[in-house]
Amino acid sequence: MLAFSSNTSALGRDHMPYSVWKSLHRFKPSQLPTLLDPLLAHGFHPPLLKKALGIVLDKPGKPSYDPLSSFRVIVLLCTLSKILERVMTSHLLAQVLTCSLIHPLQCGSLSGRSTADAALVLQHYIESFLHLRYKVSTLFPDIKAAFANVESPAILSLLPSQGVSLYQVQWVGSFLWDRSRRLTFKGSPRTFTPVLVVVPQCSHISPLLFVI
């Protein structure tokens, strides 16, 4: 998991770069599993790891910066949280594929599947239907605010009903519940406030939860 983590990634509130965790793992490979395995086994995501920083950036070229839509918020999570999320993403992905919770042709938001895979699948179906002398058309929906529309109660009721392991269901519930964010801009208050969008923007597991 650490091999895919960039040492130059923006830091969360712990100010701990991935390079520290990589050095620790090289020096004592058993340390990170010792920290993370109990959290996975008990389906628990620590409250401190659910506090994120929200960096407020203005969108370039806007005629006015009075509307809130003229700004974007970049969410920064603690690197330890991201490592834990990567581990759980790999566990949960294996389960949801086994339980057929994701369409077998789903390519987006899944590790190991790329835009090229999606294009090849589309090309296959187009050529197959053209060979049968059918007319072919393709619809490309543009989904806005994807993570904002993920309903955590629906996910938490769907996963156990389809045979997903209890510890994974419990961890997802713990991960999504009681999240908070502190917006960072000039003059911003240094307090954390609850967020309505429970699926964080920069989490490794968020795309998987969305496609489920």
Summary of the structure (lengths in Angstrom):
residues: 212
radius of gyration: 20.0
end to end distance: 22.1
largest distance: 64.2
contacts: 537
relative contact order: 0.18
helix: 46%
strand: 10%
